[in-house]
Amino acid sequence: LIRTPLTSTWMEPRAWDLLRHYEKNIPLGRIGLPHRLFFAPTATLSRAGVTRRVGDPDERTPSTMNDSIRILGVPGSLRRASYNRGLLRAAAEVAPAGVTLEIAELSALPLFNQDLEATPPASVPAWWDAIREADALLIATPEHNYSVPAVLKNAIDWATRSPGSILKQKPVAMLGASPGGLGTVRAQLALRQILLFPDARVLAKPEVMVSHARDKFDAEGNLSDEKSRVAVRTLVEALAAWTRLLRHGAVSA
């Protein structure tokens, strides 16, 4: 173990290397971590009997970069040509090597009812299993009445009733598209609040809010706007980085 200079936190050397790699390639501020939280250029650290300055050049790419990441895409809409389903399809298409994304289907989930909780229909434990088996969640939400759609809130309600608190410390990122000019900003704010209670680890940035969606998707709901596709890729890369940092203890869970 090594001790980080500013936080006096002990972590595995692999996690330290991972943090330094991401600081160089994906600025930690982009995923909501303070730029200098873990790096003090004048400090030193000792590892395997060798003392060196934190911030010295280190060109190694950690082996943890090869860790595969499975993302479960959660659409907040049931419509086949939904813009937000299109965002998730785009995320799967632009995901970097080592990252895969599968889109969940929420249409079979019943409305949450405590009468069903003891013996829920098969779609409910299948939903729990999908979350449990995923390394991270990517939620694409429309905006309905300044908040998230009922289908998405219902899915989260069922998730919070699962055995084992499956959302606890689960890495989550969000994005959204809407025909209006604000691009789901209020829905995403509401979603962040909803995810506080189950203690999910929600990525702070980047924020992806696709406005005027009619001009950026084709008739089948596929994202055609190149600038938006770049933003989606940046978000997926940041979510993968955030998931790996949490996985290896490089940031506190």
Stockholm file with secondary structure:
# STOCKHOLM 1.0

chainA/1-253         LIRTPLTSTWMEPRAWDLLRHYEKNIPLGRIGLPHRLFFAPTATLSRAGVTRRVGDPDERTPSTMNDSIRILGVPGSLRRASYNRGLLRAAAEVAPAGVTLEIAELSALPLFNQDLEATPPASVPAWWDAIREADALLIATPEHNYSVPAVLKNAIDWATRSPGSILKQKPVAMLGASPGGLGTVRAQLALRQILLFPDARVLAKPEVMVSHARDKFDAEGNLSDEKSRVAVRTLVEALAAWTRLLRHGAVSA
#=GR chainA/1-253 SS CEECTTTCCEECHHHHHHHHHHHHHSCGGGGTCCTTSSCCTTCEEEETTEEEETTCCCCCCCGGGGCCEEEEEEESCCCTTCHHHHHHHHHHHHCCTTEEEEECCCTTCCCCCHHHHSSCCTHHHHHHHHHHHCSEEEEECCCBTTBCCHHHHHHHHHHHTSTTCTTTTCEEEEEEECSSSSTTHHHHHHHHHHTTTTTCEECCCCCEEECSGGGTBCTTSCBCCHHHHHHHHHHHHHHHHHHHHHHTTSSCC
#=GC SS_cons         CEECTTTCCEECHHHHHHHHHHHHHSCGGGGTCCTTSSCCTTCEEEETTEEEETTCCCCCCCGGGGCCEEEEEEESCCCTTCHHHHHHHHHHHHCCTTEEEEECCCTTCCCCCHHHHSSCCTHHHHHHHHHHHCSEEEEECCCBTTBCCHHHHHHHHHHHTSTTCTTTTCEEEEEEECSSSSTTHHHHHHHHHHTTTTTCEECCCCCEEECSGGGTBCTTSCBCCHHHHHHHHHHHHHHHHHHHHHHTTSSCC
//
